[in-house]
């Protein structure tokens, strides 16, 4: 999975914070997924914009073999 997020944004998958990164494009891999099943991930991203906190979240469905690119910078903000 490729996530496009603001530089220095914090990212969580299913409530677990990922290792700190500072790039706008980040690569993540899931554990091995069994074919034929749907898996769900809740992705949350938080950063500061103009001195104010911004947070985005999205629930996604994946299947074994999926390759996804998500842009989490252009969703409506929760401030």
N, C-alpha and C positions, 0 to 999 in steps of 0.2 A: 504494500500500500504506500502510495506517495501522498503526503499531506503538504498543502501550500498554506502557510501560516505567516503572520508577521514575525520578523526577526525577534529573537529573545522571548517569544511566547512560551508559556508553560502548556504542556499537553498531558492529558490523562486519557487512558483507555480503561473503561469499566471501573472508574474510580481510583485507579492506580497511576500515580504520576510517573511519567517517563523520565529517563535520564536527561539532564539539562543539555540543550542544544541551542545554537544561536542562528542557524541558517533558516531561510524562508522556505526551502524545500527539504522535507525530511522523509526518510525511508523507514518503513516498519514492516516486519514480517510476523505473521501469526504462527502459532504452533501448528503442527500438522492437523489438517481438518479432514474428517471422513467424508468421502464423496457422497452426494445425494442428500445431504442435510443442510439446513439453513443455520447460520451462526450469526449472532447479533453482537455488535459492539457499540457502546456509548462513548463517543469521543467528545472531550471538552477541551477548549482552548481558552487561555486567559492571557491578556497582555495589557499594556498601558498605552493609551492614545491621547495625545494632547493633555497629559497629566491625569487622565481619568481611566479607571479600570474598564476593560471591555471583555466580555465573555461570550463565547459561542459554544453551542453543543449540537451534536447531531447523532442520531441513532442510525446505524447502517446495518444492512444485511449482507453477508458474504457467504460464498460457497467455495468448496475446495477448488483451487486453480484460478480463482478470481484475481485480477490485477486491477486495482482501483486507484484513481487519482481524485483527491478531494481538495477543493479550494474552500478553506474555512475563513477566508478574509472578506468574502462578499455576501455573507448572510446578514439579516437584520441583527443589530447589536442588542445585547442585554446589558444595560449600564446601571 
